[in-house]
Each structure stands twice: as structure tokens, then as C-alpha cells.
Amino acid sequence: MDEDNGDKKYKSPISAMKRQFAILIPLIVLSLLFPKIAFSHHNKALSIRIWPSEEYVRVIIESSEYLNYKSFFLQKPDRLVLDIENIEIDYAITKHIENLTINSSYIKNIRTAKKNSNCFRLVFDLEQPIDSQTFTLKPVASYKYRTILDLYPKITNDPIKAIIYNQKEYKNNKLEETIINLITDNDCYDKKIINNKKIIIVIDPGHGGEDPGAIGINGSMEKNIVLSISKKIEKLLKTQKNIVTYLTRNDDCFVPLAIRTQKARLLKANIFISIHADAWIDPETNGASVFALSNDKSSSIQTKWLADKENRSDLIGGVNLYNQDEKVAKILLDLSTATQINESKKIGNILLKKLAKISKLHNKDVEQAEFAILQIPDIPSILVETAFISNPKEEKLLNSNQHQDKIANAIFKTIIEYFKIECNSN
């Protein structure tokens, strides 16, 4: 009730509160019915990263929420366009993209544009026809939502990629016939080499691209160290006329675990060696280790933890698990035979003796665990933890060119001894 106070009316507190509620209640109802209108905000791009490699280019857009996007091709000239709705892009990010040098034979340039106030556009100027695959990853480890755009040439030198990305085209062909049809100048795929019974060694540098692997206290990344060691092994093996060597990755790119193992199978490799640098919660823990596959249980709690960590590589690196064909899925589930495991342990024991001469051993025996990367039937496979990158002293050693040479030489000599090869030169 309003009370008179001279020429002005006095409004009672109760009446004022009634009027405020009359205004607030509809707003509250609207906010419940239309939360996006009542509390609208834009998704924020945390970063845009580009990983160029010989096989493909990967673009990663990390954001605070799921992205609403669409991609399409334009011609004359050839372009791939990615439109992203309702996203905030920092000016520094756009300048970073525009200033990038893309070392790719099929992507000329990357441009950014603002289609309208709500749409951010990425334009890829192409050197040649390409295919693309786009998918979204949920948050994992330190990453938020990631939208992955993989760009790869329609004509590829990698038979594995061709099989996966052209399933319809090759679905009626036998797997080996497909590979022979796709062979180019790469010696690793030379049919004559296979027929001449040359020894084929596949070296697998762990992690790569979005997946850095373990990180040392001084910032060293496992993916970089193991790639360097792997290239040194490859260089040594190339001195042998009767050995052909193949790396599962030649640069800083992500390769799914299934593709790494499938490459070894399709190449009919004689040995598969995966190179890593260990990490543990205690920085004092040190020493090199060698692992073979176990179809039972891990040999220790630490070993199980390590296997679980390495097996998460696909989630961290970013693989579209819904786009694997039946052959890849089968490879993931295949169990290695007892013969494979026994041969793997033989190789591991030879290597441990050689590693003992150049560094400490974390365990003098070959350990066993359920590593997905070692599940390759009929191919002896070992995983080498060269040292603990989480140990400051060993991190320094792993970054030493001289120590990397020693590790590479130990692995090289192990292969020579296992196959009883008369070394050409070293």
C-alpha cells in the first residue's frame, strides 16, 4: 500500500519487492527454458596446431567445448574449407597459422577468414587432389576437446594408409595384392627383396605428434629422443646389404598403434623393435629395460602401469577409433603365439647384455606385459625403455648424441648377433 508523503508518494518495501519479483520470475523461467539465450557465450579456441609429415598433415583445433563445424572442397583453384561456428579465435592464433611454413607437397598455404560474426574459416590451398577425415576427441590427459582434421594425398606411397582410407576401392582385393599394386620406389616394399629373403627390420619410434610421451624435468620429450635414436639405428642397419629397415614414423607425426603393428605384418618383418624412454613417479628410479609381450599378467605393478600408459597413446595422440576397418580391428585383438614370445625374449636377453655395458639396467631380465604395440603374431617384438627420462641424470644422457649412438649401436649389434650375420662394416 502506497502512503502519501506531501507531493511524493512513499512506496512500501513490500510493494517494491512484489514488483521486483514480477520482473525476475519471467526472466528466471526464460533462462530455464532457453539457457543458451539467457547465458550465451562463445566456445573458445585454446590453440590451433599443425603437424606436417611425409604421409599426411594433421590440424588440431583445441577448444573449451565441442565445435560445430563443416568442411567442403572448392575448385579452380583447389581448396579445402573448414567453417567453424560460434568460436572465439585469438588474433595471435590466426597470425601464427598464416605465418606457418607447411613442408608438404600437397598443401600450398593455409589462410584464415571471417565468414561472418559467428563463423571462423580455415582455407587450405592445395597443390594436388587430397582426401580428408575430420573427427572430434573428448578431453584426455591435459587436453580439452580436440577437433582433428587429417589431410592426405589421394595417391599415397603408404599402402597401409591407402587400405584404410580407400576401403571401398580395395575391399574386393586380397591384402597382399593391394600392397603389390601400390608399391613405388620404396625399397621396403620391393617384392624382389621379400622374395630374396632379405631380413626386414621395423623400428618403431614411440609416440609422436600430439602424443609427446613422457616429459623430463627439463622439458625433454620422449617422442623426440626416441625418433633420434631410431634414425641412428636405421643408419647403422643400412650399412648391411642383406638388411632392409623401415621406421614406422620418420618425423614428428602421430601414428596409431594399430597402423604401426600392421605395417610390420604387411612388410613381413623379421623383427619389430619399439623404442621408448621410461618414466616413473620417483625421479631416482633409473636404468634401461627390455619388454616382451605377456598374454597373462604383467611381471610387476610398475610394468602394468607402464603398459597401461603406453597403450593410451591412441587416446592422447588422437585416433578415430570408429573408422578402423575389420582388418585393423582384428590386428588389435590378435594374440601372439608362444613361439613369438620366446623369440622376443631371446632378442631381449641379447640386448640386455649389450645395454649393461653402456648403462645401468633397471631389470637384468626381460620383463613381460600386455603391450598393444607388441601384439604381432609371428614377428618377434620387443619394447626397449632406453632409460628413465623422469630421472634428471638419465634425461641428460638421453639428450647426449654420444649416448644415443651407444644405444643405437647396442640394438644394431643385437640384430646382427640374433641373425648370426657377418657384419659388412661398422
N, C-alpha and C positions, 0 to 999 in steps of 0.2 A: 504494500500500500504506500502510495506517494504522499508525503506530508508537505504542507505549504510552509515556505520559509521566506516571507517577503515576496519579492518579484520572482525568486527562483524556487524550483521545487527540489525537495530533498528526496533522493532515491534511496530506499531502504536497501541494506546489504542483501537481504533475502531476495528482493525483486531483481537486483543486479545479477545474482548467481543464477537465477532462473533463466534470464536472457542469455547468459554465457553458455549454459548447458544446452539451450535451444540451438545455439550455433555449433557447439562442439559435437553433439551427438550425431548429426548428419555427416560431419567430416570423419568421425570415427568409423561409422558404418561404411562410408565410401572407401576408407583406407583398408578395411577388411575385405570388401568385395573386389577392390581394384588396387592391390598393393603396389603394382608396378607404376601406376599413375600417381598414387599418393606419395610414394617414396622412390621416385625414379632416379636411376643413376646409370652411368655408362660402365661397361666392362673395361678394365684397364689392361693394356698390353704391358707386361713386365719386361719382356725382351723379345727381340727377333734375331734368331741365329741362323747362319747358313753354313752348311758343311759340304763343300765341293769335293768330289773324289773322281777317280777314273771311271767308276761304274755308274754313279748317279750323283745327283745333287739333292741334299735334304734341306728343307726350310722348316724351321721350328718357330712357331709363334706361341710364346708362353703368356698366359693370361690369368686373371684372378677368377674367371668363371668360364663356362663353356662358350665357344664362339659360334655365332650364327654367320655362316659363310656359304659361298658358292663359287665354283671355278668353271671356266669355259675357254675354248680356243678361238682365236681370231686369225684371219689370213690376210695376206698381201699388205704388209709382211706378216710372217708367222709370229703369233704371240700367245702366251698363256696368261689369263687374267684371273686373279683371286680377289673377290669382293667380300669384305668383312663388315657386317652391320653392327652399329652401336658399340663402338670401341674407341677408347681414348689412346691415341698414339703420341708418345712424346716426340718433340721436334728432334731431339738428339738421336732417337732411334731411326727416324726417316733419313737423316743426313748420313748416318752410319751405313744404311742399306745402299744409298745412292753412291757412296764413295767406295763401295766394295769392289775388289778386283776378283772376278769369277774365273778361276782357272778351269774352264770347261770348254770342250769342243762343240757343245750343243746349246749353250746359253751365252748369248752375246752380252746381255746387260739386264739389270733389274731396276725398274723405276717405281716411284710411288706417286699416288694421285689422290685427290679428294673428290669422289664422285658427287657427293652432296654432304650436308651437315651430319648425316648419320652413317655414311659409308666410306670406308678407307679401302683404297685399291692398290694391289701389287701387280705390276705388269712385267712379265718375263719376255724379253726379246730373244727369239730363238735363232740359232744358227742352222738347225736341221729339225726335221719332224721328231717330236718326242711323245711319250705317254706320261701320264701322271697318276698318282694314287694319293688320296687325302683321307686322313682319319684322325680321331681325337683320342688322347690318352688321359686317363684320370690322374689326379695327384699321386705321386710316389716319391719316396725319399725326400729330397729338398725341392723337388719340382712341383709347381702348381699344374693347372690344366695346360696341356700342350696340344696344339693343332699341328699335325705333321703333313707336309707336302713333299712327296718324293717325285723327282723328275728324272726320267731315264730315257735314253735313246731307243727308238723303235728297232734299230739294228744294233744289237749288243754283241760284244765279244765274250760275254759271260754266259755260258749255256744254262747255268742254274737260274739266273735272272730271267732268261728267255722262257724257260719252262714255267716258272711261277707266274710271270706277267702275261704270258700268252697261252694260258691253259687251253682255251677253246681251239686255238690253231693247231696245237700239237697233241690234243687229247687222244687221238687215234694212233699215234706213233709210239713205238717202243722207246723206252727211256734212252737206251744206248744209241739207237738210230738217230734220235733227235740231237744228241751231242755230236755225233759224227757230222751231221748236216750243218752244225753251227761252228765247226772247227775253223779257225782262221790261221793266223801266223804264229799263234801262241804255242811254243814247243810243248807246254804242259798238256795240250790237247791233241798232240800229234799222234795219229793212230800207229805210225811206224814205231814210235817209242814204246807204246804198250806192247806191240807185237814182238819187239826185240827184247822184251823183258827187262827194260831198264828199271832201276829202282826209283820209285816215286815217293818223295818225302813232302808231306804237307806240314808247314809250320804255321801255327795259329797265334798271332799276337792278340792277347786278350783285350776285351773291352773296345773302346774307340768311339769317336763322335760324341753323342750326348752322354755316353757312359764313360766317365773318367777312370773307373775302377777305384782302387784305394788311393788316398791322398796323404802324402807325408807331412810331417810337422812344418816343413819349409815350403810346402806347396807343390812338391813334385807329384806328377800324375802317373799312375801305373800305366795307363794307355800309351803314353809317350815313351817311357823307358822300355817296355816290352816290344814296342814296334822297332826301336833302335836295335835291340838285341837280336830280334828276328831277322832283320835285314843283314846283320853281321853273319848270322848262321847261314842265310841264303848265299851270301857272297863266298863263304868257305865251301859250301856244297857244290857251287857252280864250278869249282876247280876240278871236280871229278866227272870224267866223261861218261861214266855209266850211272850217274845220278841226275834226276830231274827234280827240281824244287819248286814248290808253289806256296805262296803266302795267302792266307785267307783274306787278308786286307793289306794293301800296300801304302795306305795313307790313313789320315785321321778321319775315318768314317765308321759308322755303326753297321755291323753285320750280325744278323740274328744267329743264335746258337745253332738252330736247325740248318741254316744255309752253310755254316762253317763245316758241320759234320757231313752234310750232303755233298759238298764239293769233294771231300776226301773220298767218299764212297764212289762218286761218279768218275773220279780220276783213277780209281782202283789203287789208291795209295798203299804203300807198304808199311809206312809208319805215319802216325799223326801225333804231333807234339804241340801242346798248348803252353804258351809262355805267360807267366804271371809274376806279380810281386805281392807278397803276402801282407796282411795287416792284422793286428790284434790289439785288444784294449790295453794291454800292458806294453808300454814303449820299450821295456827292457827285453822283451821276447825277441829272439833273433835266430838266424840260421836258415839254410836252404832246405827245401823239402821236395820230394817227388811222390806223385799220387797216381794210382791206377784205379780203375772202376771197381766198385763193390756192388753186387746185386743184393747184398744183405744190409748190414748196418755199418755206419762209419766206425773207424777204429778208435775215435775219441770224441769227446764233446766238442773240442776245438775244431776237429776235422769236419764234423757235421755242420758246425756254424759256418765254416769256410765254404763247404759245398752249397749250403743254402744261399750264401751271399753271392757266389759265382753264378748260381742258377737263376738269380733275379736279374741278370744282365739284360734280358729281353725287355723286362718291365721298365728298367731305367733307361736303356738305350732307345727304346721305342719301336716295338714291332706290332703290326696289325695282326693279332692272333686270329682274327676272323677271316683272313684272306689266305690261309695256308691250304694248299691242295692236299689231297689224300696221301700222296707220296711223302710229303713233308711231315704230315701228322704221324704217319706210320714210322718214319725215322725217329721221331721224338719218343715213340713208345717201344721201339725195338730194344731188346736186351742183348748185351754182348755175350758171347759164348765163353765157356770156361777156358778154352784154348786162347782166346784173345786176351783174357785177363792174365793168364800165366805168362804169355809172351810179353805183355806190357810190364809185368813185374821183373822179367829178365832184363829188359831195356833199362828199367828204373834202377835196378841194382848196379848195373854197369855205370850209369850216370852218377849215382851217389858216390861211388868210389873216386870218380874224377872230380866231382864238386868238392869232396873232402880235402882235396889238395889245394884248393884256391879260396875256400871259405868255411865257416862253421856250418855244421849240419843241425837242423832243428830236430831231425829224427834220422837215425842211421839206417832205418828200414823203410821200404816202400810202404806208404800208407794207402788206405783204400777208403773211398767214399762214393756216394751216389751223384757224381758229377754228370750233368746232362751232356756236356761237351765231350765226354769220353764214351758215350753210348754209341759206338760204331762197330757193328758186327763184323768180324773177320779182319779188322785192322787193329794191330797193336797200338794202343793210345796211352799217352801219359800226359799229366799236367805238372809242369815244373814251377814251383814257387821259388824264384831265384834268390829271394831274401825278404826280410820284413821292412817294407817301406815305412812302417809306423815306428821303426827304430831309427833315431836320428843318425847314428853311425852308419847303419846299413843303407839308409836313404842316400847318404853322401857317396857311399860305394857304388850304389846303383846308378848314380849320375856320372860316375867316373868312366870315361871312354876306355881306359885300360882294363877296368874290372869287367865291363861289358864284353870286351874282347875275350877275356878269360872264360866267361860263362859260355859265350858262343863257341869257343874252341872246345870246351868240355863236351858240349852237346854234339858238335861235329865229330869228335873222336869216338863218342859213344856209338854214333850211327855207323862209323867205319868198322868199329870192333864188332858190333852186333851182326853186321852182314859179312864179316870177315873179308873186307875189301882191302886190296893192296892200294894204299893211298898213292895217288898220282903225284901230288906235291902239297906241301903245307908249310 
